[in-house]
């Protein structure tokens, strides 16, 4: 139990640059020991903000987005950074999205294009029932979920399962409920993927109880 909490807290430290300010503040106010420990971390979002500021300054000065093929190394670096943010745009926090969206019309336009790009629902739905059949058979035979680091076939099933779930809310809620009905472990995994904050707050509460108990 204690080792699990330690690993979770360590993961928060490693992901500190991606943690929204609200999460960090919640951790700090949970216990004075946590507050002092977190103060030893480097400031959250410092690198991300610096990279974002560099991009914004460039766009404001030159009136265009950086070119990934330019001879200037710093410009290629900015273009690469922007590409990574667009690739993971739905994983960005609300504050990060708002910061970029309000920074410049060109950046806002790129974000809007990425966020509004439709997914190919027909293609998703085409393989859905085959996924359900394979997943149900696997869970029934193995009494567990498929793993990404097992056999090639099992890893492919895991990736297909995760891809379908993470296309939510573009995938119909009815389809998620069909997958949930396969087994309670499937339902639990879907809830963790679609509502990661619930898991995070649960771990935070466990850590707070532990510190209160053993201080």
N, C-alpha and C positions, 0 to 999 in steps of 0.2 A: 504493500500500500504506500509506504513512504517512498520507495524507489520510483513508483509510478508518478507520484506527485513531483518528485525531483526531476524526472525526465520531462514532465509537462512544463515545469517552470523553466527548465533549460531551453526547451523549444521556444518559449515565449521570448527568452533573451536572444536566441539566434534569429528570431523573426522580428526583432524590435523595430527594424526600419519599416516594416509593413504594418505594424500595429497601429490602429487608429488611436488618437489621443484619449478618447473616452475609455477604451480598454485599459490603457496604461494607467490612467488616473484611478480607475476602479481597483486595479491591483495595488496601487500605492496607498489607497485609503483603506484597504482591507485590514492592514496590520502595520504597526510601526517598523517591525523587522523587514517586512516586504518593502516599505517605503525606503528604508536605508539601503537595502540591497539593490533596488531598481535605480537608485541615484548613482550607483557605481557603473551602470550601463552608459554607453554613449547615447546622446540624445536621439530619440526616435525620429525617423523621417528626415534626419539631417541630410543624408546623401541624396535621397529622393528629391527633396526640395531644392537642393543645389543643382542637380541635373535638370530639373524642371525649369528652374530660373534661368539656367544657361540657354536652354532651348527657347524660352520665351523672349529673352533678350535678343537672340539671333533673329527670330521671326519679326519682332518689332523693328529692328534695325534694317533688315533687308527686304521685308515684305513678302517673304516666301519661306517655305519649309526647307530644312537642310537637305542637301543632296547626298545620297548614300554612295555615289560614285565620284564625288569631288576629290580633288587631289589633297585638299586640306584634311588632315587627320581628325581635328576636333569637329569638323562638320560631319564627317562620316560617323564619328562617335555619337553625335547628337541624333543623326538620322537613325542609327541603330537603336538608341535608347527609345526614341519615339515609336519605332516599330515594335519593340518589346511591350511598351505600354498598350499599344493598340491590340496586340495579340492577346493580352490578358485584361482587356478593358473591363470585362464583367467581374474581375477579381479585385479591381481597384476600389478603395473605400469611397464613400460619398464625398468626403472632404477632398480627396485627391481628384476625383472627377470634376467637382465644382471648381477647384483651383485651375485645372487645365481648361475647362469649358469657358471660363470667364477671362482667360488670359489673352486670347486673340481670336478673331473670327476664323482664321485659317485652321487653327488647332481645333476650335469648336466644330468646324465643318467635318474634319477628319473623324473626330469622336462620334459625331452624329451618324456619319456613314457607317461606321463600324457597329454602333449600337442598334441601328435600324436595319442592318442587313438581314434579310429573312433567311431562315434555315430551310433546307429542302425537306419539308414535312412529308411529302410523298415518299421520298427515299427512306426517311426515318421510320415511317409507319410500315413500309414494305417488309422490313426485317424485324419488326417488333415481336410479332407472334412466334417467329422462329426463335428469337432470343428468349421469350417466356418459356417455350418448350424446353430449350436446352438448359436454362437456368433451373427450372423446376426439377428436371431429371438429375442434374448435378447435385443439387441440395439434398434431394431424396436419397441418392446413392451414397453421398459422402457426409451427410449431416453437417455441412459447413458451406460457407461461401467460396466461390473460386478465388484463387490467389494470383496476384500478378507475377509472382516469382517461382511458379511451379512449372509444369510442362507447357510447351508452346500452345497447345490446344486450350489448356485451362487459362493461361494468360490472355489469350484472344477472347475467351468468354468473359473474363473479368473486364477487359477494356470495352467490350461491347456493352456490357451492363452499365458501367460507369458513364460511358458516352451517352447512352439513352437517358439516364437519370439527370445528368448535368445539362442536357438540352432543355430541361425545365426552365421557364414556364412555356417554352414553345411546344414541348410535348404535352399532350393532353393530360390533365389531372387524372382522368379515368384510367389512362394507361399506367400511371404511377401506382394507382390503387390496385390494379391488376397484378403488378409486380409485388406489391406489399402482401397480397393475399397468398403468395407462394409459401412463405414461411416467416416466422417472427424475426429471424436473423436478417432476412432480406428487407423487411420493413424497417428494422433498426438502422441498417446501413443507408437506406434511402433517406431516412430522417436526418442522419448525420450529414449526408452530402447536401441536402436541400436546406438544412437549418443548422449550419456549423456554429452559429452563435450560442445555441442552446447547449451544445457540448462544451463550448468555451466557458460559459458562465457556471456550468456544473463543476468543471475542474477548478475554477476560481473559488467557488464556495467550499469545495473539499479542502483546498489549500488553506483557506481562512480558518476552517474548523480545526485542522491539524495544528496550526500555529497557536490557536487559543488553547488547545488541549495540552500542548507540550511546552508552552513558554515558561 
